């Protein structure tokens, strides 16, 4: 009888192990397929940007560069204005992200203080703006009337604080133990002293989260510069590369019948544009990934 029970237990244990192994294989297979589906488009863009333009035009490039060349990069970087546009984008990203993070932390800390008398009212107004906004035309009028039109600050001040990021920041601030701020008050520190000496050092996850959110927003910003900037010297790289593509599209349409070299190069320029605009922010992201995930999870649990 005991032997039968042992055999039965052994059978069930072996069956359970096999089921777990099968489940693990299926899960890993799904993850690998999902990773390939996600990564391949980026890989496809990169290999096309380094391939011979005629092969790109024939759609022969799939897994690796064919007759590798840098002709598209040379053609693009030959334009002197592209460096000005890149420096503009770097300025918008660095200055804009710094101010965004600083003022979002200030507002988030203020709204996390339970003794603040207008805490609930201001939080309600912030939440309302996430669902109801003035729209493009009122915002455009405000930007023009305040003298921000066709200046660098037109891309920074109107979007200084994101309502969504503010809510996440407030939720994170509320997770910080009250005893920390109380000890600062006992030592004679005011609210600004508590914020800079106590809150900021322990708020690295949410700071990294805000840096990623705001930096990506500024780096990829396209619509606002198109509306608020007329001076070509102030345009970011996204808008400048869009102008290049529009110009090349027009040239390609006019010269399609002639087989002109610029027409052949046009297709590869599209891939090159994607690489030089996406690659920098993609390289920076892994350095913030640990804090990024931690900040998102803390905000999600608290919210």
N, C-alpha and C positions, 0 to 999 in steps of 0.2 A: 504493500500500500504506500509506504513511504517512498519507494523507488518510483512508483507511478506519479506521485506528487512532484518529486524532483524532476522527472522527465517533462512533466507538463509545464512546470515553471521554466525549465530550460528552453522549452519550445516557445513559450510566450516571450521570454527574454530575447531569444534570437530573432523572433518575428518583429519585436519592437525595435531592435537594433537595425534590422533591415529596412523597416519603415522610416526610421530616422535618417539612415543613409540615403534612401531614395528621395526623401524630402530635401535633404541638404543638396543633393545633386541637382534637383529641379530648381531650387532657389538660386544656387550658383549659376546655373545655366541662364536663368532669367536675368540675373544681375549682369552677366557678361554680355548678353544680347543687348540689354538696355544701355550698357556702357558703350558698346560699339555703335549703336544707333545714335548716341549722343555725341561721341567723339568724331565719328567719320565725317560729318559735314565740315568740321574745322580742318581736319586733315585734308579733305578734298580741296578746300580753298587754298591751303598752303601749297600743296603740290602743283596746283594749277598756276599759282603765282610765280613759280620757279620754272615752268615748262616753256617750251618753244611756243610763241604766239599762234603759229599756224596749226599746231597740234591742239591747242586749247580751242581754237575756232572750230575744229573738226570734232570736238568732244571725244578725243581719244585718250585723255588723261583720267585715270581712275585711282590707281594705287600708288604710283610713284612718278616723279617728274620725267618727262620725255624730252631729251636733249636739253638738259638744264641750262638756264640762262638768267641773267639779271637785267635784261633789257627793259622790262616793265618798271623795275625799281629805278633804273637810271633815268628813264623817261619821266617818271613822276618826280623824282628828287631833283631833276634838272630845273624844275620851276622854283625860282627863288622865293616866291610867295608862300610855298608850302612850309618853309621853316618859320616864317612869321605866323602862319596859322597854327603851327604846332606850339609855338611859344605862347600864343594867345590861349590855346586850350590848356596848357600847363598852368598858366596864370589863373584862369577861371577855376580850374580844378583845385589848385593849392589854396588860393585865397578864399574861394567860395566855400570849400570844405572846412577850412579852419574857422571861418565865421559861423557857418552852419552848425558845426559841432559845439562851438563855444556857447552860442545863444540857445541852442536846444538844451544843453546841459543846465544853463541858468534857469530856463523856464521849467524844465523837468524837476529840478530841485525845489523850486518855489511851489510847484503844484503838489509835491510830495509831502510838504510840511502840513501836518494835520491841524495845526493851530492857525494856519493862514485863513482869514475870514472869507475871502473870495475864491477859495480853492474849488468848490463844487461848481460855482457859476462859470468861472473861466474854463474849467474842464468841459462843461456842457457846451459852451460856445465853440471850443476847439473841435469837439466831436461833431457838431453841426456842420462845420466847414468841410468835413470829410464827405458829406452827402450833398451839400448845397454850396455852390460857388457862384461868384458874380459873373463868370464867363470871360471870354476873350476880350470883347469890346470894352467893358468897364475897366478891366485890367490895363488894356492899351491906353485908355484915356488917362488913368492914374499915372502910368509911367510917363506919358507925354507932359502932363501938367506939373509933375514934380521935377522935370528937367533931367530925367534919367534916360530919355530916348537917345539912341545912338551913342551911348557911353558904356563902358565896361560894367558899371554898377547896375545896369538894366537887367543883367543876367544873374545878379547875386541878391540884391535887396528884395525884390518881389518874392523870391523863393527862399527867404532867409531861414524860415522854420517850417518844416513839414509837420502837418498835424499827426500823421501816422507815427513818425519818428518821435514826436513829443509824447505821445501816449505810451510808446514802448519805454522811453526814458523815464517817465514818471513811474511806470510800473516797476522798473528796475530799482529806482531810488527808494521805493517803498520796501524793498527787500533788505535794504541795508539796516542793520540793528540800530534801534533808536539810542542805545547806550553809547554808541560812538559819538553821535552829535551831542548827546547830553554831557559826555566827558569834556568835549570841546568847549561847551558853554561854561562848565564849571571852572575851566582854565582861563576864562575871560575872552574867548574867541567870539567874534561876531559871525553873522551868517556867511559873509564872504570868506572869512578865515576858515570856517568849518568846511565850506565848499572846496576851497583850494588846497587845504592841508589834510583833510580827512576824506571827503567824498571822492575827489578826483583820483587819488591813489588807489582806491578800492573799486573804481568804476571802469577799469580797463576793458572788460568785455563789452560794455555798452558803448564805450568810446570807439572801440574797433568796429563795432556794428554800424555806428553812425558814420564813421569814416568811409566804410565800404559803400553804404547806401548813397551818401552825398557825393563821393568821388565818382562813382559810376554815373550818377545823374548828371553831373557837370561834364564829365568826359564825353558822354553820348548826347549831350544837349544839341538839338537841331532846330526844333520849332521856334523857341524863343529868340535865338539869334536871327533867324530868318525874318521875324516880325520887327524886332527892336533895333537891329543893326543895319545901317546903310553904308557906313565906312568900311571898305574892304580890308583896311589895315587892322580892324578889330574883330574880324570874323574868325571863328574857331575852325579847326581842321575838318570837322564833320561837314560844315557848310561849304568850305573850300573844295573838298573832294567831291561834294555833290555838284558844284559848279563845273568841275572838270568832267564828270560823267555826262552832264547835260551837254557840254560843248562837244565832247567826243561822240555822243549819240547823234547830234546834229551833223557832225562831219561824216560819221559812218553812214547815215541815211543818204547824204548827198553823193558819197563816193562809193556806194555799195557796188555799183556796176563796174567800176574801174579796177577793183581789187587793190586799192591803195594800201600801203603798209600801215598807215594809221588805222584803217578800218580793221585790219587783222589784229593790231595791237589793242584795240578797244576792249575786246573780251577779257584779255589778261589784265588790263588795268583795273577792271572791276574787282578781280580777286586780290590784286595788290593793294587796292584801297582798303579792303576789308582787313587784310593782315596788319597794315601799319596803324589802323585805328583801334583794332581789338586787342592786339598783342600786348601793348604796355599794361593795360588794366588787368589783363589775364595773368601776367607775370606777377603783379603786385598782390593779387587776391590770396594766393596760398599762405602768405606771411600773416594774414589776418584771419585765416580760416578757423583756428582754434577759438579765438575770442568771438568770432562771428557766430559760430554754432552755440557757444555758451550764452551769448547775449540774447539770441533769438529764443532759446529754450526758457531762459529765466523770464523774459518778457511774456512769453506765451503762457507759462504756468501761472504767473501772477495776474496777467490780464484775464 
